[in-house]
Amino acid sequence: MSDIATIQSRFNASELAAIQRENDFFNTQLNEGKPQSKEMGQEEFMKILIAQLTHQDPTAPMEDKEFIGQMAQLQTLRDISSMAKDFNRLANLLQGSEATGALGKNVEITDGDSIIQGTIKAVTREGMTQVLVNGNYYQWDQVSKVFEE
């Protein structure tokens, strides 16, 4: 059994959700709000560009077209990063709204191999959207069915 599976088996869904919230908050604080990424960011791109300009051959400097192309790539990178953040915020907002709309409704939740049925009594919208069912918090992603009353 993996370390994660061992840890998960020792806590109920509500405790795991609380741990996940704390972990997400800690990682956000640790990274100063920046998500971890293996892709080159704006800062790294600028460092490479500055190093390239600093160490270029004076007898064969970078052509204007190359420089303009790299600056355009930098702007594109900024725009894509901004759009990704906006889409992430929009997705979280939609997920929170969807869960809030299910407040008071009966749901079926898949928790590992277990199926839990109950009524949503509360919704948390901080970070990952969670719902309170039968006294335990579950991730909104775990809700597999919502029933009319």
N, C-alpha and C positions, 0 to 999 in steps of 0.2 A: 504494500500500500504506500502511495506517495505521501510526502510530508503534508501536502495540502489536503489530501483526502483524510489523513489522520486528524488534522486540526478541525476540518469540517465535521467529522463524526462526533466531536466532543461538544459542539455547540448547536443550539437550535437555530431555526431560520432567523428569528428576531435578533439573537446575539450575533450571528454572522452578518446580518445587514448592518447592525451598529458598528461592528468591526470594520466592515467595508467603508462605511461613511467616514469613520475616523482615519482610516488608511488613505482614502481619497483626499481628505482635508490636509493630512500631513504631507502627502506628496505635492499637493498644490502649494503649500507653504514652502516646502523644501525647494521646489523649482520656481518659486516666485511667480506662480500662475502660468508658467510656460509648460506646455505638455512635452513629454519626452519624445524625441524623434531621432530616427537614424538618418534622416535626409538632411541635406545641406540647407541651412537657414540663411537668412539675410546677413547675419553677422559673419558667418563663415565665408560667404560669397564675397563680402567687402574685404575681408582680410586677404583672401587669395588675390583679388583684383589689385589691392594696394601693393602686395608683395610683387605681383607681376609688373606693375608700373615702376616700382622701385628698382627692380633688378633687370629691367629690359636693356637691351644692347643700344647704346646711344647712336650707333651708326645705322641701326635698323629699328627705329621706334615703332611702337604699335600703330597701325593705321587707324585713321578716324573711323572707318567702317567697323573695324573690330571693336573699338572702344564703345561706339554707339550701340552695337549689337549686344555687348555685355551689359551695358546700362539698361537696355530694353529687357534683357533677361532678368535683371535685378528687379525692375518694376513689375514684371510679370510674376515673379516670385512673391513680391509684397502683396499683389492683388489676389493671388491664389491663397496665400496664408490668411488674408483678411476674409475672403469668401468662405474658407474652411471654418474659421471661427464663427462666422455668421450662421452658416448651415448647422453647426453643432448647437449653437444657442437656439436656433429655430426648432431643431429636432427635440431638444430638452423641453422647450416650451410646449410643443405639440404633445409630447409624451405625458407631461404633467397635466395638460388640459384633458387629454383622453382619460387619464386615471381619475381626475376630479369628476368628470362626467359619469364615471362608473360608481361614484360614492353612493352607498346605500343599496347597491345592487348585489345580487348573489353572483359569486364567481367560482371558477374551478382553477386551482393553482397546481402546477406541476412542480414538485420539490424533490428532485432526484427520481426515485422510483415511486414516490408517494403522490397521491392525488388528494388535495385538500379542498373541501368545499365550505363556503361560508359567505358572510356579507362583509363588504368593505365598510369599515367604520371610520377610517381616517386615511389621508393621503399626505405623504411628505414630498415636497418638491425641491428640497435642497440637495443639489448634486444629482444623484440618481433617484428617480421617482420610485417610491415605495408605497405599498398599501398595507393597512392594518386589517388582518382577517383572523378571527378566532384568537385574538390576543397576541398575535405574532406579526412582525413586519416581513413582507416579501417584496422582492424586486418586481416592478410592474411587468418586466419581461417574462416572469414566471406565470403570469395570468394567461391561461390557455383558453378560457371561455368566460363570457359575461352573459348572465341570464336576466330576462325581464322579470319583474317582480310579480 
